[in-house]
Amino acid sequence: MEEDYFYDSEKDRKEKFPSIYDPYMLNLSIVVPAYNEEERLPPMLDEALTFLESRQKINPSYEYEIIIVSDGSKDGTVKVAESYSKKFGSDKIRCLNLIKNRGKGGAVRLGVQSSRGAVILFADADGASKFEDITKLESELKNLTGLNPDIDSQKIADSLLIVIGSRAHLEKESLAKRSFFRNILMYGFHFLVWLFTVKGIKDTQCGFKMFTRKAAEVTFQNLHIDRWAFDVELLYISQKLNIPILEVPVRWTEIEGSKVTPVLSWIQMGCDLGLIWLKYKIGAWKIKYNKA
């Protein structure tokens, strides 16, 4: 398929994306789903690359990639992504150009399944989360496993662990800024998440989640939801498989231009939560995991 390829500016030709089922090739993969993000993408990439390049200067053996998944964008998102790829090289920046819109979950899934990292992070294109907070997630990864992500990459890649960013500590401030109606929708969504799917996670929707390679492989191969509630299904699958999930407070700033519409998106997410519960309850969706 045409979507399985990225443009290699150095070779001036298209190359096939690798697979998550291949051995890892670098330390960190960052997957960025982007739908019509030509304006918000550059500031986010500038911040991310400043952090990652400075990190690489300190540790020259450290290798990373950013995969920008253009989810059927109609604007200049692909051109922006490819301009960064030309500047930094396609080994560091790659664009997965989806011709048809798949939804955020579908875009993230395809990006993750094309990743080369021992650790895989997906982050929103709006730059609402600070990329320096990657170190917070990695610190929790290190504390739980006793492994250094920069050194013990093979052991990290083979482990099962998920560390997610959380905005729960900012809830009081957010409540004061939102309208009463939006707060009701938010509380309703949280209740449905707790009732039907995920227990014990304060913030399921923060777009800043880190997976070891094995955890990403296992969870994303079982993912069915392609829209906004895909995070919930990922966490549901993880809890059913007893994969440890650590929640870490991160900095977050609301950026204008959100693709989430207050009413329609919440209704869609509510329907998806019911669908997740029903499909797994009746056995229509099964969680596959080959431990070999």
Backbone hydrogen bonds, N-H to C=O, Kabsch-Sander energy under -0.5 kcal/mol:
donor,donor_aa,acceptor,acceptor_aa,energy
4,D,1,M,-1.4
5,Y,2,E,-1.3
6,F,15,E,-2.7
8,D,6,F,-0.6
8,D,13,R,-2.9
9,S,7,Y,-0.9
12,D,8,D,-1.5
13,R,8,D,-1.5
15,E,6,F,-3.0
17,F,4,D,-3.3
20,I,113,Q,-1.5
22,D,19,S,-1.8
25,M,116,R,-3.2
26,L,116,R,-1.5
27,N,63,E,-1.1
28,L,63,E,-1.6
29,S,119,V,-2.5
30,I,65,E,-2.3
31,V,29,S,-0.5
31,V,121,L,-3.0
32,V,30,I,-0.5
32,V,67,I,-2.9
34,A,69,V,-3.0
36,N,34,A,-0.5
41,L,37,E,-2.4
44,M,40,R,-1.2
45,L,41,L,-2.7
46,D,42,P,-2.7
47,E,43,P,-2.0
48,A,44,M,-2.5
49,L,45,L,-3.0
50,T,46,D,-2.0
51,F,47,E,-1.9
52,L,48,A,-2.7
53,E,49,L,-2.8
54,S,50,T,-1.7
55,R,51,F,-1.7
56,Q,52,L,-2.0
57,K,53,E,-1.7
58,I,54,S,-1.4
59,N,55,R,-2.1
62,Y,59,N,-2.3
65,E,28,L,-1.7
66,I,92,K,-3.3
67,I,30,I,-3.2
68,I,66,I,-0.7
68,I,94,R,-3.0
69,V,32,V,-2.5
69,V,67,I,-0.7
70,S,68,I,-0.9
70,S,96,L,-1.6
71,D,34,A,-2.6
71,D,69,V,-0.8
72,G,70,S,-1.8
72,G,98,L,-1.3
80,V,76,G,-2.4
81,A,77,T,-2.5
82,E,78,V,-2.8
83,S,79,K,-1.8
84,Y,80,V,-1.7
85,S,81,A,-1.8
86,K,82,E,-2.1
87,K,83,S,-1.6
88,F,84,Y,-2.7
89,G,85,S,-2.1
92,K,89,G,-1.5
93,I,89,G,-2.3
94,R,66,I,-2.7
96,L,68,I,-2.6
96,L,94,R,-0.5
97,N,95,C,-0.8
98,L,70,S,-2.4
98,L,96,L,-0.9
99,I,97,N,-0.6
105,G,226,D,-1.4
106,G,226,D,-1.5
107,A,103,G,-2.5
108,V,104,K,-2.7
109,R,105,G,-2.5
110,L,106,G,-2.2
111,G,107,A,-2.1
112,V,108,V,-3.0
113,Q,109,R,-2.3
114,S,111,G,-1.1
115,S,112,V,-1.8
118,A,26,L,-1.9
119,V,27,N,-1.6
120,I,211,F,-3.2
121,L,29,S,-3.0
122,F,209,K,-2.3
123,A,31,V,-2.3
124,D,207,G,-1.3
125,A,33,P,-0.7
127,G,124,D,-1.0
130,K,251,R,-0.8
133,D,130,K,-1.8
134,I,131,F,-2.0
135,T,132,E,-1.6
136,K,133,D,-0.5
137,L,133,D,-1.6
138,E,134,I,-2.7
139,S,135,T,-2.0
140,E,136,K,-1.7
141,L,137,L,-2.0
142,K,138,E,-2.5
143,N,139,S,-2.5
144,L,140,E,-2.2
145,T,141,L,-1.9
146,G,142,K,-2.8
151,I,148,N,-1.4
152,D,148,N,-3.1
153,S,151,I,-0.8
156,I,152,D,-2.5
157,A,153,S,-2.9
158,D,154,Q,-1.7
159,S,155,K,-0.7
159,S,156,I,-1.0
161,L,159,S,-0.6
162,I,244,P,-2.1
163,V,210,M,-2.6
164,I,246,L,-3.3
165,G,208,F,-2.9
166,S,248,V,-2.3
170,L,167,R,-2.0
171,E,168,A,-1.6
174,S,170,L,-2.1
175,L,171,E,-2.6
176,A,172,K,-1.5
177,K,173,E,-1.0
178,R,174,S,-2.0
183,N,179,S,-2.0
184,I,180,F,-2.1
185,L,181,F,-2.1
186,M,182,R,-2.3
187,Y,183,N,-2.6
188,G,184,I,-2.4
189,F,185,L,-2.4
190,H,186,M,-2.5
191,F,187,Y,-2.2
192,L,188,G,-2.2
193,V,189,F,-2.5
194,W,190,H,-2.3
195,L,191,F,-2.8
196,F,192,L,-2.8
197,T,193,V,-2.1
198,V,193,V,-0.8
202,K,200,G,-0.5
208,F,206,C,-1.9
209,K,122,F,-1.7
210,M,163,V,-3.3
211,F,120,I,-3.3
212,T,161,L,-2.0
213,R,118,A,-2.2
214,K,157,A,-2.0
215,A,159,S,-0.7
216,A,212,T,-2.6
217,E,213,R,-2.5
218,V,214,K,-2.4
219,T,215,A,-2.4
220,F,216,A,-2.3
221,Q,217,E,-1.3
222,N,219,T,-1.0
223,L,220,F,-0.8
230,F,227,R,-1.6
231,D,228,W,-0.7
232,V,229,A,-0.5
233,E,229,A,-1.5
234,L,230,F,-2.4
235,L,231,D,-2.2
236,Y,232,V,-2.5
237,I,233,E,-2.9
238,S,234,L,-2.2
239,Q,235,L,-2.4
240,K,236,Y,-2.2
241,L,237,I,-1.6
242,N,239,Q,-1.1
243,I,238,S,-2.9
246,L,162,I,-2.7
248,V,164,I,-3.0
248,V,246,L,-0.5
250,V,166,S,-2.2
253,T,128,A,-2.0
261,T,259,K,-0.6
265,S,261,T,-1.7
266,W,261,T,-0.7
267,I,263,V,-2.4
268,Q,264,L,-2.6
269,M,265,S,-2.5
270,G,266,W,-2.4
271,C,267,I,-2.5
272,D,268,Q,-2.3
273,L,269,M,-2.2
274,G,270,G,-1.9
275,L,271,C,-2.2
276,I,272,D,-2.7
277,W,273,L,-2.3
278,L,274,G,-2.5
279,K,275,L,-2.9
280,Y,276,I,-1.9
281,K,277,W,-2.1
282,I,278,L,-2.5
284,A,279,K,-1.4
285,W,279,K,-1.8
288,K,286,K,-0.7
291,K,289,Y,-0.8
